């Protein structure tokens, strides 16, 4: 590790925190329907949308109606996206002449973007037309992010409302998320990216002659507009196959820094919004702290593993220490422009949040370095996590932590004045259960089926990691890939699609049920006998529950994947 | 008053352990086991591993010795859990048996109507609610009911352990009688209120035996969590062979099931019902009957405690503190009149007046010959006193409440009440303001002055309220006193709030208001007019001496009729929840060490470097797995005392409790199995069991 590297990481943490606090305050006002400084501009747009779509914003929904609206909205979006991909050859804005996307790939991709996963079994520049990128990918980047945010807002209302039947209106929450939060932020971000050199055009690919005299086709297109929401909406689906390692997606060190910060900005901001909306900012701070500690620990482990590098190289007498002219450590699969610190930081941040974009190739990481992103996702994407989905997943863990340890204060456990009873525990357990079910059953299946084994590019524990990573990423709706795995096969396209759907909607529905159940309850005023959920003790407890419940589930498979690979590496065996 | 607590049964009483050991086997019945999903899973796994062992034995598999031991320890795990439950039930059973003895077949004297003279002998078990029975001295009261005619002393020692007989009479607030108690004097007619099998004793027996125990809300929620964790670990274990096969390892089935059982929360799963039964048992030991476990659990959640002033916060009896004569009356004159009027007064107030007068003026007992007629207190006149037949005729001395005496004075003078001296009113008000009760003394139709009867705050009650405050529970004093008096006593006793001039409606209203604010309210009461409030409160403790209506309305009955016991009930409720939470935390924290024992053991053959994860340096893969399984079984036995006695509860704020319990059961739960498994591994290896 270098001083410069550590300094950049600290600067990154400071920048995210500094941006998240005011953004959190702004978002809290938006969801509470209060005036903001952007209201004069955006309120008319919001109202126009309600008019056009026959939405009655004052109509409140029971959680079942809310869930139904959400599922219907996403289903229609998924089908439209699938259709667009299948017929893109007949549609305009296709200078590169892309043909129809194959059915299994189109299914996988449509599910992937509808679930905010953005797992990519395709290369954007050679598969999708500009129109598909714009009305398909970019639009879903907005709607899937807004879906997660809506679920979170409904869940927060569960805590703030007393003896209420309803949890809000899905359409209003989704529209407000897009109009007041995602659109303005993305517009700013896109302008910034264009300034940094990201293309934004509808031109045909440029054929250039290289210095060697060879012909190179340079892909381009409306990149900046998609890149902005790709980062802000924790989507991560790149315009190009190389994702943010591609110079047109991420041209400079400055753009790299801002894009990284953008990954965590809204998820972190929502934690502060949560504190404001439940009228106790300490609660938001406590969750922010728990997430922050897990994030920094992940960054430290990943950075350390990558900075030390591969012991096999040092045994060969190669110098892997960092110097003025040498990055040291493990540079395989990393952009020379970004180096180890920024790559490890990106890898950790992108998997902590459910972003999934990459600026380096994780398949080439050291076993431990590559395990950090995997563990981040296995914990359930609750370390900031996806827009909205990260915090609502975290709140499910909070409910479990409060229930497990809360009994120890001699009262029925309660969080924010709401009693945690059988129904909430049942639903929370369901949310937690879905995750290992999807990963371990489908992952295990792939370990024995020839179609699953065929996708691996490496033998031994590294191959296991590739498959495990893929299903973890899909179920966690992250979308980052370990690379190496040949995922564009009918087998992986369909099974990963299933994992994504399970990981998304089978968690959202019980979460909304929790919201409905909580909203119907009374609020117990706090007293000295109330379990305190804002102090350091609770933060520690929450982290422990996340690590024990979330982490221990995957300990056996991790032992067979990255852990044993690490131990074998130390013993001199490579894969 | 002497209270005989039931004998505290020792944890290791052979009379309980022996039947419990047998019951542990009886409880292997799958129909019983299925009530406890974690133990049912363990039992199923034990059966499976036994089949595997037998198969291995005949086929000559590689791990026969270890497989046999694992199967045996899996059975032990289930047996130990059953044993824990049986011990908890056994402790209650000892009490149930003594209760059951009161239920011996008695003949009831059924009467046709209240005024009927004869009676018809019928078996007590044939009585239905609404039947009338006559009870004469020496009779066992055949069932729960209300006295509808007569007054009698009743020996209730069979259920309360209290040897002094208590008075039960028709009408009023002391009309309820309990089946199984014995009439000591006089004849009463009782209207039976409970059908056979639904009486108090029946409920009590069912409670302490845990036979008809229903799971409480928290217990249900906890069971759901445990089922969820079991399912998660089932997924983990079931998918593991696929990952292992890819890694070139074939995990023997018996090792796989061993992994499953060590991971699922068997510790809390095995002790959960024992904790619940023991909690009820503790309550019964305090002579409180809860009609449901739900109420006991709710007691732990109480935010507001409504307490009657008299008998709870203050001693039931007030004490004379001061004589306040009217201007034209001497100190001594008032004191003497008060002294004489109280000589034959056996009430604590009367006695205290005598004591105070003696202390001040050294009065002697009146000469034996003097003719003094004691006029006892009557509800009609609301006065008591004496008629002294002296040389100059009969002197009437009366004492009583201010309004009663004023009316008496006016009556004597033959005029309507009113026009009483200002000074008297001033003195009466002064006493009331100070939180006291004014008692006016009059002689021959002339008011002499006021005796200040002071409410005496129970010693130590202030500290108890401070404790409750630290626990986050607000105390509200309920009193019929005027606001001034109430405020003075509230301040002295250290309660947080008071409800003065409380009517039953005001009480009910207060409970509703608190509940609307999301708070849980506990109260106790005895009278019929308390019944609505008792029913409305989340925890309503009825006094056993109270009316049947009150006893039906409350969800607990205190057999000793001690209102301060609410505080103990709250603590028992909290302790119950804490015990569950502590063992759940402990159980889950245990998994860390078990992983480090078993995972390297399973895969060592394929990946020797995994030895690095064997941080406990366990001797061999077989010994590691066996040690983890043995630890998993033994920890249940080791924690039975904790489950039965409950986690130590010292009243403190939630934050302090949490810190302490996380340290003990959270960190302890992580560390203990590392030590335990290592120790067992050393023994297992030394004995050559693998």
HADDOCK unambig.tbl for C-alpha pairs under 7 A between the chains (distance, minus, plus):
assign (segid A and resid 404 and name CA) (segid B and resid 581 and name CA) 6.02 0.50 0.50
assign (segid A and resid 404 and name CA) (segid B and resid 584 and name CA) 6.61 0.50 0.50
assign (segid A and resid 404 and name CA) (segid B and resid 585 and name CA) 6.30 0.50 0.50
assign (segid A and resid 405 and name CA) (segid B and resid 581 and name CA) 5.76 0.50 0.50
assign (segid A and resid 405 and name CA) (segid B and resid 585 and name CA) 6.37 0.50 0.50
assign (segid A and resid 406 and name CA) (segid B and resid 581 and name CA) 6.92 0.50 0.50
assign (segid A and resid 407 and name CA) (segid B and resid 577 and name CA) 5.34 0.50 0.50
assign (segid A and resid 407 and name CA) (segid B and resid 578 and name CA) 5.28 0.50 0.50
assign (segid A and resid 407 and name CA) (segid B and resid 580 and name CA) 6.85 0.50 0.50
assign (segid A and resid 407 and name CA) (segid B and resid 581 and name CA) 4.45 0.50 0.50
assign (segid A and resid 408 and name CA) (segid B and resid 577 and name CA) 6.65 0.50 0.50
assign (segid A and resid 408 and name CA) (segid B and resid 578 and name CA) 4.10 0.50 0.50
assign (segid A and resid 408 and name CA) (segid B and resid 581 and name CA) 4.66 0.50 0.50
assign (segid A and resid 408 and name CA) (segid B and resid 582 and name CA) 5.61 0.50 0.50
assign (segid A and resid 408 and name CA) (segid B and resid 658 and name CA) 6.25 0.50 0.50
assign (segid A and resid 408 and name CA) (segid B and resid 661 and name CA) 6.55 0.50 0.50
assign (segid A and resid 409 and name CA) (segid B and resid 578 and name CA) 5.94 0.50 0.50
assign (segid A and resid 409 and name CA) (segid B and resid 654 and name CA) 5.28 0.50 0.50
assign (segid A and resid 409 and name CA) (segid B and resid 657 and name CA) 5.65 0.50 0.50
assign (segid A and resid 409 and name CA) (segid B and resid 658 and name CA) 5.70 0.50 0.50
assign (segid A and resid 410 and name CA) (segid B and resid 300 and name CA) 6.04 0.50 0.50
assign (segid A and resid 410 and name CA) (segid B and resid 574 and name CA) 3.95 0.50 0.50
assign (segid A and resid 410 and name CA) (segid B and resid 575 and name CA) 6.00 0.50 0.50
assign (segid A and resid 410 and name CA) (segid B and resid 577 and name CA) 4.93 0.50 0.50
assign (segid A and resid 410 and name CA) (segid B and resid 578 and name CA) 4.69 0.50 0.50
assign (segid A and resid 411 and name CA) (segid B and resid 300 and name CA) 5.41 0.50 0.50
assign (segid A and resid 411 and name CA) (segid B and resid 301 and name CA) 4.93 0.50 0.50
assign (segid A and resid 411 and name CA) (segid B and resid 574 and name CA) 6.10 0.50 0.50
assign (segid A and resid 411 and name CA) (segid B and resid 577 and name CA) 6.44 0.50 0.50
assign (segid A and resid 412 and name CA) (segid B and resid 218 and name CA) 6.95 0.50 0.50
assign (segid A and resid 412 and name CA) (segid B and resid 301 and name CA) 6.19 0.50 0.50
assign (segid A and resid 421 and name CA) (segid B and resid 218 and name CA) 6.73 0.50 0.50
assign (segid A and resid 421 and name CA) (segid B and resid 221 and name CA) 5.89 0.50 0.50
assign (segid A and resid 422 and name CA) (segid B and resid 217 and name CA) 6.87 0.50 0.50
assign (segid A and resid 422 and name CA) (segid B and resid 218 and name CA) 7.00 0.50 0.50
assign (segid A and resid 422 and name CA) (segid B and resid 220 and name CA) 6.21 0.50 0.50
assign (segid A and resid 422 and name CA) (segid B and resid 221 and name CA) 3.81 0.50 0.50
assign (segid A and resid 425 and name CA) (segid B and resid 221 and name CA) 6.16 0.50 0.50
assign (segid A and resid 425 and name CA) (segid B and resid 224 and name CA) 6.96 0.50 0.50
assign (segid A and resid 425 and name CA) (segid B and resid 225 and name CA) 6.42 0.50 0.50
assign (segid A and resid 426 and name CA) (segid B and resid 224 and name CA) 6.02 0.50 0.50
assign (segid A and resid 426 and name CA) (segid B and resid 225 and name CA) 6.91 0.50 0.50
assign (segid A and resid 429 and name CA) (segid B and resid 225 and name CA) 6.49 0.50 0.50
assign (segid A and resid 429 and name CA) (segid B and resid 228 and name CA) 5.71 0.50 0.50
assign (segid A and resid 433 and name CA) (segid B and resid 232 and name CA) 5.87 0.50 0.50
assign (segid A and resid 437 and name CA) (segid B and resid 235 and name CA) 6.35 0.50 0.50
assign (segid A and resid 440 and name CA) (segid B and resid 236 and name CA) 6.89 0.50 0.50
assign (segid A and resid 440 and name CA) (segid B and resid 239 and name CA) 5.94 0.50 0.50
assign (segid A and resid 441 and name CA) (segid B and resid 239 and name CA) 6.05 0.50 0.50
assign (segid A and resid 444 and name CA) (segid B and resid 239 and name CA) 5.54 0.50 0.50
assign (segid A and resid 444 and name CA) (segid B and resid 242 and name CA) 5.07 0.50 0.50
assign (segid A and resid 444 and name CA) (segid B and resid 243 and name CA) 5.78 0.50 0.50
assign (segid A and resid 445 and name CA) (segid B and resid 242 and name CA) 6.95 0.50 0.50
assign (segid A and resid 447 and name CA) (segid B and resid 242 and name CA) 5.86 0.50 0.50
assign (segid A and resid 447 and name CA) (segid B and resid 243 and name CA) 5.95 0.50 0.50
assign (segid A and resid 447 and name CA) (segid B and resid 246 and name CA) 5.85 0.50 0.50
assign (segid A and resid 448 and name CA) (segid B and resid 242 and name CA) 6.14 0.50 0.50
assign (segid A and resid 448 and name CA) (segid B and resid 246 and name CA) 6.88 0.50 0.50
assign (segid A and resid 460 and name CA) (segid B and resid 247 and name CA) 6.67 0.50 0.50
assign (segid A and resid 522 and name CA) (segid B and resid 518 and name CA) 5.46 0.50 0.50
assign (segid A and resid 523 and name CA) (segid B and resid 518 and name CA) 5.42 0.50 0.50
assign (segid A and resid 524 and name CA) (segid B and resid 518 and name CA) 4.52 0.50 0.50
assign (segid A and resid 524 and name CA) (segid B and resid 519 and name CA) 5.89 0.50 0.50
assign (segid A and resid 525 and name CA) (segid B and resid 518 and name CA) 6.59 0.50 0.50
assign (segid A and resid 527 and name CA) (segid B and resid 472 and name CA) 5.01 0.50 0.50
assign (segid A and resid 528 and name CA) (segid B and resid 470 and name CA) 6.39 0.50 0.50
assign (segid A and resid 528 and name CA) (segid B and resid 471 and name CA) 5.89 0.50 0.50
assign (segid A and resid 528 and name CA) (segid B and resid 472 and name CA) 4.08 0.50 0.50
assign (segid A and resid 528 and name CA) (segid B and resid 653 and name CA) 5.29 0.50 0.50
assign (segid A and resid 528 and name CA) (segid B and resid 654 and name CA) 6.24 0.50 0.50
assign (segid A and resid 529 and name CA) (segid B and resid 471 and name CA) 5.01 0.50 0.50
assign (segid A and resid 529 and name CA) (segid B and resid 472 and name CA) 4.30 0.50 0.50
assign (segid A and resid 529 and name CA) (segid B and resid 653 and name CA) 5.42 0.50 0.50
assign (segid A and resid 529 and name CA) (segid B and resid 654 and name CA) 4.74 0.50 0.50
assign (segid A and resid 530 and name CA) (segid B and resid 654 and name CA) 5.79 0.50 0.50
assign (segid A and resid 531 and name CA) (segid B and resid 654 and name CA) 5.50 0.50 0.50
assign (segid A and resid 531 and name CA) (segid B and resid 655 and name CA) 6.58 0.50 0.50
assign (segid A and resid 532 and name CA) (segid B and resid 655 and name CA) 6.26 0.50 0.50
assign (segid A and resid 553 and name CA) (segid B and resid 233 and name CA) 6.93 0.50 0.50
assign (segid A and resid 553 and name CA) (segid B and resid 236 and name CA) 6.42 0.50 0.50
assign (segid A and resid 556 and name CA) (segid B and resid 599 and name CA) 6.38 0.50 0.50
assign (segid A and resid 557 and name CA) (segid B and resid 243 and name CA) 6.95 0.50 0.50
assign (segid A and resid 564 and name CA) (segid B and resid 610 and name CA) 6.21 0.50 0.50
assign (segid A and resid 567 and name CA) (segid B and resid 609 and name CA) 5.72 0.50 0.50
assign (segid A and resid 567 and name CA) (segid B and resid 610 and name CA) 6.96 0.50 0.50
assign (segid A and resid 568 and name CA) (segid B and resid 609 and name CA) 6.27 0.50 0.50
